[in-house]
Amino acid sequence: MQIIRYGNRIEIKNPGFSLKPEEQLGEPGSKNRNPFIASIFHETNLAETKGSGIRTMRNLMEKSSLAPPTFESDHTANLFTTRLLLHHFLNESDLQWLNTFCKFDLNTEQKKGLIFIREAEAIDNSTYRQLNACDVLKASNELRNLRDKGLIEQKGKGRATYYITGDNLNTEPNLLNTEPQSLTQELPSVIREQIEKLGVRENDPNKIKGVIYELCKHKSYSVKQIALILNRNENYVYRNYILPMKEEGKLQHTIILFY
């Protein structure tokens, strides 16, 4: 099992895809991959046979005003992934952020989708359905609507289709959920001076990468937080600096492994 802690969410990756189709996750009934091991857990009261675990997780997180967990079952990679957002869903700051898109006349489900894509950086039909308890057709129509409005951008085709933030969702840093001023104030004076020297017009990738390296050396930050601190577009920062630095081995996600 692998637990990955990002700045805004936790992802739990477990070997073995789900024996139940994704659209049936949360419904009564369970399927055992190994009935012999399962029977031991059942007899010792460490597991139940009703298949109510996912439904219980969703209910408890909803009662706590948290975003529902989302699940991804990948047959090709033989992997099951659970994603948990770390902040209260549709809180005051979320609503303020969503108000900047009021001209698009979005429904509640689409707003939830935008919050998720802002935090997780991508969304697909299955995840949208899990967030909003809706069917495939409704999810497809509402995601296409968001795409046509330029709020999200479509990637892939067919079953591999997913969406990332679009041009109209790349708002100015001062409109995002995290306050850049408070992030900057907590930095050591040396790093603050480096950021001030950069300015917004600096385009030397090595200088910007150097500041990002010092930032992450000081403490773990999400891509969004780094973009806010540097006063730059989040997607641009990720594509041009974070991703290359990860490939160069200069940055990595904080990962805790359990065997």
C-alpha positions, 0 to 999 in steps of 0.5 A, a space after each residue: 500500500 502507498 499513501 501519498 500526502 499532497 498539500 491539499 489531499 491524500 491519495 491511498 493506492 492499493 495493489 489490485 483493481 476492484 472486483 465491483 464495477 466503479 458505478 456499483 461502489 457503495 452499493 450493498 454486497 461485497 466480492 472477495 478476491 480471496 475467500 479464505 483470507 476473507 473468512 478469517 477476518 469475518 470470523 474474528 469480527 475484523 471485517 463485515 460481509 455487507 459491503 457497507 464500508 464505502 457507503 459509511 465513509 461517504 456518509 461520515 465525510 458528508 456529515 463532517 462537511 468534507 468532500 466525499 472520497 473518490 475512487 479509481 479502479 485501474 484494471 490495466 495497472 492493477 491498482 485501486 486509488 482512493 482520494 481524500 480532499 483535506 479541506 471542508 467542501 464548499 466553505 466560505 472561501 470556496 464560495 467566494 472563489 466560485 462567485 468569480 464564475 457567477 456569469 457562467 450560471 453553474 449548478 451545484 454539481 458543476 461547482 463541486 466539480 470545479 472545486 475538485 479539479 482545482 484541488 486534484 488538478 484533474 477530473 473524469 466522468 467517474 469521479 464527477 459521478 461519485 462527487 455528485 451521485 449522478 449517472 453517466 449521461 448527466 456527468 457527461 453533459 455537465 462536464 461538456 458544458 464546463 468544457 464549452 465555457 472554457 472552464 475545463 480542458 478535455 484530454 484523451 478520448 473515449 473511456 480515457 477522457 479526463 479534464 484539467 483546468 481551462 483558460 477561464 479557470 486560471 484566475 489571478 492569484 488573489 482570487 484563489 483559495 489560499 492567501 499568498 500574503 500569509 504564505 510569503 510572511 511565513 518564509 525566512 527573510 532570505 527566501 523572501 528577498 530571492 522572491 522579491 528579486 525575481 519580480 513578475 517579469 523574470 523568465 530565466 528558468 534556472 533562477 525560478 527553479 532555484 527559488 522553487 528549490 529553496 522553497 521546497 527545501 524550507 517546507 512542503 508546498 503544493 503547486 498552487 501554493 508555489 504559484 501563489 508565492 511566485 505570483 504566476 499561473 499554476 499550470 505554467 509553473 507546473 509544466 515549466 518548472 515543477 515537472 522538469 525539476 521532478 524529472 531531474 530528481 530535484 523535487 519529489 512528492 512526500 510519500 510514506 510507504 507501508 508494507 
